[in-house]
Amino acid sequence: MISGELEFLNGDETVTAGPGGFFFVPRGTRHRFRNRGYHAAKMIFFFTPGGIEELLLADATPAEPGTAPPVRQLSIAEPPTELMERYATEILPDPAP
């Protein structure tokens, strides 16, 4: 985490991380992150092996130099099926609290 605070789900465990925090998700583990605060959060993703970031880019809007990115709710309403299959990924509902 670079700044802000996010709630992470890793399997069945929920953890909150702030600046300097690190979050590891083992392959095949259900996970998500959620900003429950009032301020934007910034983090760096590392994908190993690489390639799955194509799922995020498929629904992204290219950055405009000199302007801040829009603040929006990330939602993959219609996930790119071919990429989901290629990376054996599924979107699951949040587990019951």
Disulfide bonds with the S-S distance in Angstrom:
none
